Amino acid sequence: MPKIESQHPSPAVRRLRAFAFDPSVQTDLDAAVINQITLKVPWETELEAGPIGEYLEVVDVDPASRCCYAPVDLNDPHLLAQDGLAPSEGVPQFHQQMVYAVASTTIRNFELALGRRALWGVQPGSYEPVRRLRIYPHALREANAYYSPDKQALLFGYFPASKSDPGRNLPGGIVFSCLSHDIVAHEVTHALLDGLHRRFIEPSNPDVLALHEGFADLVALFQHFTHPEVLRHQIARTRGDLGKNNLLAELAQQFGQAIGSRGALRSALGDPPPPDEAAAHLQATVEPHDRGAILVAAVFDAFLAIYRRRIADLERIATGGSGVLPQGDLHPDLVNRMADAAAKTADHFLRMVIRALDYCPPVDVNFGDFLRAMVTADHDLVPDDPYGYRIALVEAFRRRGIHPHEVRSLSVENLLWRPPSDDDAEALQDAAFTNVEKLRKYCPDWGFGSDRMAAHEQSERFGIIINQWFHKPKVQKAVAEALGLTLDADAPRTVHRSKKTKLPALEVHSVRPATRIGPNGQARTDLVISITQRRFCYFKPEHQASRDKSRRAPERSDFIFRGGATVLVDLESGRVRYVIRKRILDEHRLAAQRRFLTGDAGGSLAATYFGTPQRNFYAGSGQPREPFALLHRSHGDGRKP
């Protein structure tokens, strides 16, 4: 019988049931009522069994058990009628539904914040884009879950809970990491971040991998606040004080309890160290998850400060000005108003954190850079800040010992990225990426209804044009200087002998538009261009000096040192608004990276997690093979991701 085409428009969303946290909350009599939620994910007409859609492909192969589980068909009329499968630990098809629903929600949050469609990374060893990220819900029989840049996939593990200290889990019972809302969101965020900044998985300083981990935790954390029923429940339970222990501020409870941690895997709550110890505490914390937790705590402190400011009037009304709430349950209307304030505040912070990615340097990023990126991105979109979001961020980072470099003070005005100087702006006027006609001709269409692969192809073509332009004889050195690059063939050699060009190797990683709509309804669209350069460097400075004087390309080096710039260009005028750079000839930064990689800066993460940096870490391609697998497996007691 031929298929009958529907005469009705497709729905905007697909409703799918999922766990708000993880299955362990089901055993908490008070919280169980809010642990089952219904997510509204973008409707995909061509969704296949798996599920397999535009962005994701769920492959349920279990190598340890030597079996494959039948894929779930979310277009089955019976499942459509009841919002998908009911949450269940024992049904593999629900596991498939869970990872698809949470991953789709996370992707949509990124797209709404950045104003464009999301792309994954590229195929290892090439620049071919990956259309779908693969998700394996039962890939590992171990207490681990990670994003694999090499496979361009998410791999989730399952394992028996601790028999001596399982928390709310059955001693020895099986725990599935794919059923943790937080773990799924965390790993998808790793993949999205890698698609935006492929060099952020190269730890050139202690903050790089910590930012990857902390950023992924922040996305998972603030997504808790997008579930109204969960939020109202926790507001009522804490009497409006989200600074107390609560489910919203904790990540991966079941996982943490199952490995014997007696609590969530990580928490955003915790008092900062004394002011005179904060910087030393940050410097002494080098493990990426632990260091990333400091970033999470700082951002969550700022969130709490703004939330309390937004509910201050409600508390005055409810307490008659005394500030002391009466005994008993809060009035439902007060709970609803507080929940609304918390949701709006969390949404603002979530978008602020994600938008900051377009304002970060493309290499060697640190926490101070990320703070400046958040502040600048928010100021660009919302110049007025009546609640003090940006001030709260700066204050929270200061209390955690995080101080940006090369700023005169910690005022918001001094932390904003600066437009190019007059000399730099003049030099950039004739650059290939400031020609308005070319910008409009080559700027890819990244709208939510566009073809993602076509957008990537168009972006690559414009990137090639920019790259070729840099190699023209007439290009002034002042342009490269404005970008923190070098076009001097006599500069320290940075190319392999296989390269025919005498100029330092240069990569235009991405050319992507960023569309943002401010509170006044006005839209701003910038073209975001990421350009990087590399030098092959050595652990011994004297060896470096002799090689730099040589006219020959190096046969072998100890590590790769990168520089580059993120350039934001106004699509209407062609004016370069920001050049956020890390200079390739910055010898102070080179010395700092050398100290970090050799362990002189307090422990070499490259050696700890990847062995010898030259042989294992860069592996010829300039990228670690499986950084997150090793990081997650090595955290804590060897079972903790």
C-alpha positions as CSV (number, residue, x, y, z in Angstrom):
1,M,0.0,0.0,0.0
2,P,1.5,3.3,-1.0
3,K,2.5,5.8,1.7
4,I,-0.1,8.6,2.1
5,E,1.5,12.0,2.6
6,S,0.0,14.0,5.4
7,Q,-1.8,17.3,4.5
8,H,-0.9,18.8,7.9
9,P,2.4,20.6,8.8
10,S,5.0,18.8,10.8
11,P,5.0,19.5,14.5
12,A,7.7,21.8,15.9
13,V,8.8,19.4,18.6
14,R,8.9,15.7,19.5
15,R,8.1,14.9,23.1
16,L,10.3,12.3,24.7
17,R,10.4,11.1,28.3
18,A,13.7,11.0,30.2
19,F,15.2,11.1,33.6
20,A,15.7,14.6,35.0
21,F,18.8,13.4,36.9
22,D,19.4,9.6,36.9
23,P,17.7,6.4,38.1
24,S,19.0,6.7,41.7
25,V,16.6,9.6,42.3
26,Q,13.8,7.1,41.8
27,T,14.6,5.7,45.3
28,D,14.2,9.0,47.0
29,L,10.5,9.2,48.1
30,D,10.5,13.0,48.0
31,A,12.3,13.6,44.7
32,A,11.1,10.6,42.7
33,V,8.0,12.6,41.6
34,I,10.1,15.1,39.6
35,N,12.7,12.7,38.2
36,Q,10.7,11.7,35.2
37,I,10.4,14.6,32.7
38,T,9.3,15.1,29.1
39,L,11.8,16.8,26.9
40,K,10.7,18.8,23.8
41,V,13.3,18.1,21.1
42,P,13.3,19.6,17.6
43,W,11.1,17.5,15.3
44,E,13.0,15.5,12.6
45,T,10.8,14.3,9.8
46,E,13.4,11.9,8.4
47,L,14.3,10.4,11.8
48,E,15.2,6.7,11.4
49,A,15.2,3.9,13.8
50,G,18.3,4.0,16.1
51,P,17.5,6.9,16.4
52,I,19.4,8.3,13.4
53,G,18.8,11.9,12.6
54,E,20.4,15.0,11.2
55,Y,23.0,15.4,14.0
56,L,23.1,12.0,15.8
57,E,23.4,8.3,15.1
58,V,22.7,6.0,18.1
59,V,24.5,2.7,17.6
60,D,23.7,0.2,20.3
61,V,26.5,-2.3,20.0
62,D,27.7,-3.9,23.3
63,P,31.2,-5.3,22.6
64,A,31.6,-6.7,26.1
65,S,28.4,-8.8,25.8
66,R,28.9,-9.5,22.1
67,C,25.4,-8.4,21.2
68,C,23.5,-5.7,19.4
69,Y,20.2,-4.3,20.8
70,A,17.3,-3.6,18.4
71,P,17.1,0.1,17.6
72,V,14.1,2.1,18.9
73,D,11.8,3.6,16.3
74,L,10.5,6.9,17.7
75,N,8.1,7.3,14.8
76,D,6.1,4.2,15.9
77,P,2.6,5.6,16.4
78,H,2.3,4.0,19.8
79,L,5.4,5.7,21.0
80,L,4.4,9.0,19.4
81,A,1.1,8.9,21.3
82,Q,2.8,8.4,24.7
83,D,5.8,10.6,24.4
84,G,8.2,7.8,23.8
85,L,9.1,4.9,26.0
86,A,8.7,5.1,29.8
87,P,11.9,5.6,31.7
88,S,13.4,2.2,32.6
89,E,16.8,0.9,33.5
90,G,16.2,-2.5,32.0
91,V,15.1,-1.6,28.5
92,P,17.9,-0.8,26.1
93,Q,15.6,1.0,23.7
94,F,14.9,3.6,26.5
95,H,18.6,4.1,26.9
96,Q,18.8,4.9,23.2
97,Q,15.8,7.3,23.6
98,M,17.5,9.0,26.6
99,V,20.8,9.7,24.9
100,Y,19.1,11.0,21.8
101,A,16.7,13.3,23.7
102,V,19.3,14.8,26.1
103,A,21.9,15.2,23.3
104,S,19.3,16.9,21.0
105,T,18.3,19.3,23.8
106,T,22.0,20.2,24.4
107,I,22.6,20.8,20.7
108,R,19.5,23.1,20.5
109,N,20.7,25.2,23.4
110,F,24.0,25.8,21.7
111,E,22.4,26.7,18.4
112,L,20.0,29.2,20.1
113,A,22.9,30.8,22.0
114,L,25.3,31.1,19.0
115,G,22.6,31.8,16.3
116,R,23.7,29.2,13.9
117,R,23.6,25.4,13.3
118,A,26.0,23.2,15.1
119,L,28.8,21.2,13.4
120,W,30.9,18.4,14.8
121,G,34.6,18.0,14.3
122,V,36.4,16.7,11.3
123,Q,37.5,13.2,10.3
124,P,40.9,12.3,11.9
125,G,43.7,13.1,9.5
126,S,41.5,15.2,7.1
127,Y,39.3,18.2,7.0
128,E,36.2,16.3,6.0
129,P,33.3,17.2,8.3
130,V,31.4,14.6,10.3
131,R,27.7,14.7,9.6
132,R,26.5,12.7,12.5
133,L,28.0,12.2,15.9
134,R,27.8,8.5,16.9
135,I,26.5,7.6,20.3
136,Y,27.2,4.1,21.8
137,P,25.0,3.7,25.0
138,H,26.7,0.4,26.0
139,A,30.2,0.8,24.5
140,L,32.3,0.0,27.7
141,R,32.1,-2.3,30.6
142,E,33.8,0.1,33.0
143,A,33.0,3.1,35.1
144,N,33.7,5.6,32.3
145,A,32.1,7.7,29.6
146,Y,33.9,9.9,27.2
147,Y,33.9,11.8,23.9
148,S,36.3,10.3,21.3
149,P,37.8,12.8,18.8
150,D,39.4,9.9,17.0
151,K,36.1,8.1,16.5
152,Q,33.9,11.2,16.5
153,A,31.6,9.4,18.9
154,L,30.4,9.3,22.5
155,L,31.1,6.1,24.3
156,F,29.2,5.3,27.5
157,G,30.1,2.6,30.0
158,Y,28.2,0.5,32.5
159,F,29.6,-1.1,35.7
160,P,28.6,-2.8,39.0
161,A,28.0,-0.4,41.9
162,S,30.3,-0.7,44.9
163,K,29.4,-3.5,47.2
164,S,30.7,-1.8,50.4
165,D,29.4,1.7,49.8
166,P,26.9,1.9,47.0
167,G,24.8,4.8,48.2
168,R,21.2,4.5,47.1
169,N,22.2,1.8,44.5
170,L,21.9,-1.9,44.9
171,P,25.3,-3.3,46.0
172,G,26.8,-4.8,42.9
173,G,23.9,-3.6,40.8
174,I,24.5,-2.4,37.3
175,V,24.8,1.4,36.8
176,F,24.5,2.8,33.3
177,S,26.2,6.1,32.6
178,C,24.0,6.7,29.6
179,L,21.0,7.1,31.9
180,S,22.6,10.1,33.7
181,H,21.2,13.3,32.3
182,D,24.3,15.1,33.4
183,I,26.9,12.7,31.9
184,V,25.1,12.7,28.5
185,A,24.9,16.5,28.4
186,H,28.6,16.8,29.6
187,E,29.9,14.5,26.9
188,V,27.8,16.1,24.1
189,T,29.2,19.4,25.2
190,H,32.8,18.1,24.8
191,A,31.9,17.2,21.2
192,L,30.3,20.5,20.4
193,L,33.3,22.4,21.9
194,D,35.7,20.3,19.9
195,G,33.7,21.2,16.7
196,L,34.2,24.9,17.5
197,H,37.7,24.9,18.8
198,R,39.7,21.9,17.7
199,R,42.9,23.1,19.4
200,F,41.3,23.2,22.8
201,I,42.2,19.6,23.3
202,E,45.9,20.5,23.2
203,P,46.9,21.3,26.8
204,S,49.4,24.1,26.4
205,N,48.7,25.4,29.9
206,P,46.9,24.0,33.0
207,D,43.6,25.7,32.1
208,V,43.0,24.3,28.7
209,L,41.7,20.8,29.6
210,A,40.2,22.2,32.8
211,L,38.2,24.6,30.7
212,H,36.9,21.7,28.6
213,E,35.8,19.9,31.7
214,G,34.4,22.9,33.6
215,F,32.6,24.2,30.6
216,A,30.9,20.8,30.0
217,D,29.9,20.7,33.6
218,L,28.4,24.3,33.4
219,V,26.2,23.4,30.5
220,A,24.9,20.2,32.2
221,L,24.4,22.2,35.4
222,F,22.4,25.1,34.0
223,Q,20.2,22.7,31.9
224,H,18.8,21.5,35.3
225,F,17.0,24.9,35.5
226,T,15.2,24.4,32.2
227,H,12.8,21.8,33.8
228,P,10.0,23.8,35.5
229,E,8.6,21.1,37.7
230,V,12.1,20.1,38.9
231,L,13.0,23.7,39.6
232,R,9.8,24.4,41.6
233,H,10.3,21.3,43.7
234,Q,13.8,22.2,44.7
235,I,12.9,25.8,45.4
236,A,10.2,24.6,47.7
237,R,12.5,22.1,49.3
238,T,15.3,24.6,50.0
239,R,12.9,27.4,50.9
240,G,14.3,29.5,48.1
241,D,18.0,29.1,49.2
242,L,19.8,27.5,46.3
243,G,23.1,27.9,48.1
244,K,22.1,24.9,50.2
245,N,22.6,21.3,49.1
246,N,20.1,20.6,46.3
247,L,19.8,18.4,43.2
248,L,20.1,21.4,40.9
249,A,23.7,22.1,42.0
250,E,24.9,18.5,41.9
251,L,26.2,16.5,38.9
252,A,25.9,12.7,38.3
253,Q,24.7,11.6,41.7
254,Q,24.2,7.9,40.9
255,F,27.7,7.6,39.3
256,G,29.4,9.3,42.3
257,Q,27.6,7.1,44.8
258,A,28.1,3.9,42.8
259,I,31.9,4.3,42.9
260,G,31.9,4.9,46.6
261,S,32.1,8.6,46.7
262,R,29.1,9.0,49.1
263,G,27.7,11.8,47.0
264,A,27.4,13.4,43.6
265,L,30.4,13.1,41.2
266,R,30.8,16.9,41.4
267,S,29.0,19.8,43.1
268,A,28.9,23.5,42.2
269,L,28.6,24.5,45.9
270,G,31.4,25.3,48.2
271,D,32.9,28.3,49.9
272,P,35.9,29.9,48.3
273,P,39.3,29.7,50.1
274,P,40.4,32.7,52.2
275,P,41.4,35.7,50.0
276,D,45.1,35.3,50.7
277,E,45.0,31.6,49.7
278,A,42.8,31.6,46.6
279,A,45.5,32.2,44.0
280,A,47.8,29.6,45.6
281,H,44.9,27.1,45.8
282,L,44.3,27.6,42.0
283,Q,47.9,27.2,41.2
284,A,48.3,24.0,43.2
285,T,45.2,22.4,41.5
286,V,46.3,20.9,38.2
287,E,44.1,17.9,37.7
288,P,41.6,19.0,34.9
289,H,38.4,18.0,36.7
290,D,39.5,19.5,40.0
291,R,40.7,22.7,38.3
292,G,37.6,22.8,36.2
293,A,35.5,22.6,39.4
294,I,37.0,25.9,40.4
295,L,35.7,27.5,37.2
296,V,32.3,25.9,37.8
297,A,32.1,27.2,41.4
298,A,33.0,30.7,40.3
299,V,30.3,30.9,37.7
300,F,27.7,29.3,40.0
301,D,28.7,31.8,42.7
302,A,27.8,34.6,40.3
303,F,24.6,32.9,39.4
304,L,23.6,32.7,43.1
305,A,24.4,36.4,43.6
306,I,22.2,37.5,40.7
307,Y,19.4,35.0,41.7
308,R,19.4,36.5,45.2
309,R,19.2,40.0,43.9
310,R,16.3,39.1,41.6
311,I,14.3,37.6,44.5
312,A,15.1,40.2,47.1
313,D,11.8,42.1,46.5
314,L,9.9,38.9,46.8
315,E,11.6,38.1,50.2
316,R,10.8,41.6,51.5
317,I,7.2,41.2,50.6
318,A,7.0,37.7,52.0
319,T,8.7,38.6,55.3
320,G,7.3,42.0,55.8
321,G,10.8,43.5,55.4
322,S,12.4,41.3,58.1
323,G,14.2,39.0,55.7
324,V,13.1,36.0,57.8
325,L,10.7,33.7,56.2
326,P,7.9,32.2,58.4
327,Q,8.1,28.6,59.4
328,G,6.4,26.0,57.2
329,D,6.1,25.5,53.5
330,L,6.4,28.5,51.2
331,H,3.3,29.8,49.5
332,P,3.0,28.2,46.0
333,D,2.8,31.6,44.4
334,L,6.1,32.6,46.0
335,V,7.7,29.4,44.9
336,N,6.5,30.0,41.3
337,R,7.9,33.5,41.3
338,M,11.3,32.4,42.7
339,A,11.5,29.6,40.2
340,D,10.8,32.0,37.4
341,A,13.7,34.2,38.6
342,A,16.0,31.2,38.9
343,A,15.1,30.0,35.4
344,K,15.7,33.4,33.8
345,T,19.0,33.8,35.6
346,A,20.2,30.3,34.7
347,D,19.2,30.8,31.1
348,H,21.1,34.1,30.9
349,F,24.2,32.4,32.3
350,L,23.9,29.4,30.1
351,R,23.8,31.6,27.0
352,M,26.5,33.8,28.3
353,V,28.8,30.8,28.8
354,I,28.1,29.4,25.3
355,R,28.4,32.8,23.5
356,A,31.8,33.3,25.0
357,L,33.2,30.6,22.8
358,D,33.1,33.0,19.8
359,Y,35.2,35.5,21.8
360,C,38.0,33.1,22.9
361,P,41.4,33.0,21.3
362,P,41.7,29.8,19.1
363,V,44.7,28.4,21.1
364,D,46.2,28.4,24.6
365,V,43.0,29.7,26.3
366,N,43.0,30.2,30.0
367,F,40.4,31.0,32.6
368,G,41.2,34.7,32.4
369,D,40.6,34.7,28.7
370,F,37.3,32.9,29.2
371,L,36.2,35.5,31.8
372,R,37.0,38.3,29.4
373,A,35.1,36.5,26.6
374,M,32.0,36.1,28.7
375,V,32.1,39.7,29.8
376,T,32.6,41.0,26.2
377,A,30.0,38.7,24.6
378,D,27.4,39.8,27.2
379,H,28.3,43.5,26.8
380,D,28.0,43.3,23.0
381,L,24.5,41.8,23.3
382,V,23.2,43.6,26.4
383,P,25.1,46.9,27.0
384,D,22.9,47.8,30.0
385,D,23.4,45.4,32.9
386,P,20.9,46.4,35.6
387,Y,21.2,43.3,37.7
388,G,25.0,43.3,37.5
389,Y,25.7,39.9,35.8
390,R,29.1,41.0,34.6
391,I,30.1,42.5,37.9
392,A,29.0,39.4,39.7
393,L,31.2,37.2,37.4
394,V,34.3,39.4,37.9
395,E,33.8,39.3,41.7
396,A,33.2,35.6,41.8
397,F,36.3,34.9,39.7
398,R,38.4,37.2,41.9
399,R,37.4,35.3,45.0
400,R,38.5,32.0,43.4
401,G,41.9,33.4,42.5
402,I,41.3,33.8,38.8
403,H,42.8,36.9,37.4
404,P,43.1,37.8,33.7
405,H,46.5,38.7,32.4
406,E,47.5,42.0,30.8
407,V,44.7,44.1,32.3
408,R,45.1,47.2,34.4
409,S,42.3,46.5,36.8
410,L,39.4,44.2,37.4
411,S,36.7,46.6,36.4
412,V,34.3,45.4,33.8
413,E,35.4,48.2,31.4
414,N,39.0,47.0,31.6
415,L,38.1,43.3,31.0
416,L,36.3,44.0,27.7
417,W,38.3,42.9,24.6
418,R,39.5,46.1,22.9
419,P,38.9,46.9,19.2
420,P,42.0,47.0,17.0
421,S,44.2,50.0,17.5
422,D,44.2,52.8,14.9
423,D,47.3,51.4,13.3
424,D,46.0,47.8,13.3
425,A,42.6,48.9,12.0
426,E,44.3,50.7,9.1
427,A,46.4,47.7,8.3
428,L,43.4,45.4,8.3
429,Q,41.3,47.6,5.9
430,D,42.6,45.8,2.9
431,A,42.5,42.3,4.3
432,A,40.5,39.6,2.4
433,F,38.0,39.2,5.3
434,T,37.0,42.9,5.3
435,N,35.7,43.1,1.8
436,V,32.0,43.5,2.2
437,E,31.1,42.1,-1.2
438,K,33.2,39.0,-0.6
439,L,31.8,38.7,2.9
440,R,28.3,38.6,1.7
441,K,29.1,36.3,-1.3
442,Y,31.0,33.7,0.7
443,C,29.4,34.0,4.1
444,P,27.7,30.6,4.6
445,D,24.0,30.3,5.4
446,W,23.9,28.8,8.9
447,G,20.3,29.4,9.6
448,F,18.3,26.7,11.4
449,G,16.7,25.6,8.1
450,S,20.0,25.5,6.2
451,D,22.0,22.5,4.9
452,R,24.8,22.0,7.5
453,M,27.2,20.2,5.1
454,A,26.7,22.9,2.5
455,A,27.4,25.6,5.1
456,H,30.6,23.8,6.1
457,E,31.7,23.5,2.4
458,Q,31.1,27.2,1.8
459,S,32.9,28.1,5.0
460,E,35.9,26.0,3.9
461,R,36.0,27.7,0.5
462,F,36.1,31.2,2.1
463,G,38.8,29.9,4.5
464,I,40.9,28.8,1.5
465,I,40.5,32.3,-0.1
466,I,41.7,33.9,3.2
467,N,44.7,31.5,3.4
468,Q,45.7,32.1,-0.2
469,W,45.5,35.8,0.3
470,F,48.0,35.7,3.1
471,H,50.5,34.1,0.7
472,K,50.3,36.9,-1.9
473,P,53.5,39.0,-2.1
474,K,51.6,42.3,-1.7
475,V,50.3,41.3,1.7
476,Q,51.7,43.7,4.3
477,K,53.5,42.4,7.4
478,A,51.4,44.9,9.4
479,V,48.3,42.7,8.7
480,A,50.0,39.6,10.2
481,E,51.3,41.7,13.1
482,A,47.8,42.9,13.8
483,L,46.7,39.3,14.0
484,G,49.6,38.1,16.1
485,L,51.0,36.1,13.2
486,T,54.2,36.4,11.1
487,L,54.7,36.4,7.4
488,D,58.5,36.7,7.7
489,A,60.3,33.9,6.0
490,D,63.3,34.7,8.2
491,A,61.3,34.2,11.4
492,P,61.9,31.0,13.5
493,R,61.3,28.1,11.2
494,T,57.8,26.6,11.6
495,V,57.4,24.4,8.6
496,H,58.3,20.8,7.7
497,R,60.6,20.3,4.8
498,S,57.7,18.7,2.9
499,K,56.1,22.1,2.6
500,K,57.1,24.1,-0.5
501,T,56.2,27.5,0.9
502,K,58.8,29.5,2.7
503,L,56.2,31.1,4.9
504,P,55.1,29.7,8.3
505,A,52.3,27.1,8.2
506,L,49.0,28.9,8.6
507,E,45.5,27.4,9.1
508,V,42.2,29.1,8.8
509,H,40.2,26.7,11.0
510,S,36.7,28.1,10.6
511,V,34.7,30.9,9.1
512,R,31.3,31.1,10.7
513,P,28.6,33.7,11.3
514,A,27.3,34.5,14.7
515,T,23.8,36.0,14.9
516,R,22.5,37.4,18.2
517,I,19.2,39.2,18.9
518,G,19.4,41.6,21.8
519,P,16.7,42.6,24.3
520,N,15.7,45.5,22.1
521,G,15.0,43.2,19.2
522,Q,17.9,44.3,17.1
523,A,20.0,41.6,15.4
524,R,23.8,41.7,15.2
525,T,25.7,39.3,12.8
526,D,29.4,39.0,12.9
527,L,31.7,36.7,10.9
528,V,33.9,34.8,13.3
529,I,37.3,33.7,11.8
530,S,39.8,31.5,13.5
531,I,43.4,31.6,12.3
532,T,46.3,29.7,13.8
533,Q,50.0,29.2,13.1
534,R,52.5,26.8,14.5
535,R,56.2,26.6,15.5
536,F,58.1,23.4,16.2
537,C,59.9,23.9,19.5
538,Y,62.2,22.3,22.0
539,F,62.4,21.7,25.7
540,K,65.9,23.2,26.0
541,P,66.0,26.9,25.3
542,E,69.6,26.7,23.9
543,H,68.5,24.1,21.5
544,Q,65.6,26.3,20.4
545,A,67.9,29.2,19.8
546,S,70.2,27.3,17.6
547,R,67.4,25.8,15.6
548,D,65.7,29.3,15.2
549,K,68.9,30.5,13.5
550,S,68.9,27.6,11.1
551,R,67.6,28.1,7.6
552,R,66.5,24.5,7.5
553,A,63.2,23.1,8.7
554,P,63.5,20.8,11.7
555,E,63.8,17.1,11.3
556,R,62.2,16.6,14.8
557,S,61.0,18.7,17.6
558,D,59.8,18.2,21.2
559,F,56.5,20.0,21.0
560,I,54.3,22.3,18.9
561,F,53.8,25.9,19.9
562,R,50.8,27.7,18.4
563,G,49.7,31.2,18.0
564,G,46.7,32.7,16.2
565,A,43.7,35.0,16.4
566,T,39.9,35.0,16.6
567,V,38.7,37.8,14.3
568,L,35.2,39.2,14.6
569,V,34.1,41.1,11.5
570,D,30.9,43.1,11.2
571,L,29.0,41.7,8.3
572,E,27.3,45.0,7.4
573,S,30.4,47.3,7.3
574,G,33.3,44.9,7.0
575,R,34.8,46.6,10.1
576,V,37.0,44.3,12.3
577,R,35.5,44.7,15.7
578,Y,37.9,42.4,17.7
579,V,41.2,40.6,17.2
580,I,41.6,38.2,20.1
581,R,45.1,36.9,19.6
582,K,47.9,34.8,21.0
583,R,51.1,35.9,19.3
584,I,53.2,33.2,17.6
585,L,56.5,35.0,18.5
586,D,55.6,35.5,22.2
587,E,58.7,34.2,23.9
588,H,57.2,34.6,27.4
589,R,54.2,32.4,26.5
590,L,56.6,29.9,24.8
591,A,58.6,29.7,28.0
592,A,55.5,29.1,30.1
593,Q,54.3,26.3,27.8
594,R,57.8,24.7,28.0
595,R,57.6,24.8,31.8
596,F,54.2,23.3,31.8
597,L,55.0,20.4,29.4
598,T,58.2,19.5,31.3
599,G,56.6,19.7,34.7
600,D,58.5,22.7,35.9
601,A,55.2,24.5,36.4
602,G,53.9,22.0,39.0
603,G,53.2,18.8,37.1
604,S,53.1,17.9,33.4
605,L,49.6,16.8,32.3
606,A,51.1,15.8,28.9
607,A,53.4,13.3,30.7
608,T,50.8,12.3,33.2
609,Y,48.0,11.4,30.8
610,F,49.7,11.0,27.4
611,G,53.3,9.8,28.0
612,T,56.1,11.4,26.1
613,P,54.6,14.6,24.4
614,Q,56.6,14.2,21.1
615,R,55.7,10.5,20.5
616,N,52.2,10.2,22.0
617,F,50.6,13.5,22.6
618,Y,50.9,15.1,19.2
619,A,51.2,11.8,17.3
620,G,52.0,13.6,14.0
621,S,48.6,15.3,13.7
622,G,49.0,17.8,16.4
623,Q,46.2,16.3,18.5
624,P,46.1,13.8,21.3
625,R,44.6,10.4,20.4
626,E,42.0,9.9,23.1
627,P,42.4,12.7,25.7
628,F,39.0,12.3,27.3
629,A,39.1,8.6,27.6
630,L,42.4,8.8,29.5
631,L,41.4,11.9,31.6
632,H,38.1,10.4,32.7
633,R,39.5,7.0,33.4
634,S,42.4,8.5,35.4
635,H,40.4,10.8,37.6
636,G,40.1,9.8,41.2
637,D,40.5,6.2,42.1
638,G,40.7,4.9,38.5
639,R,37.0,4.2,38.2
640,K,35.8,7.8,38.2
641,P,35.3,9.7,34.9
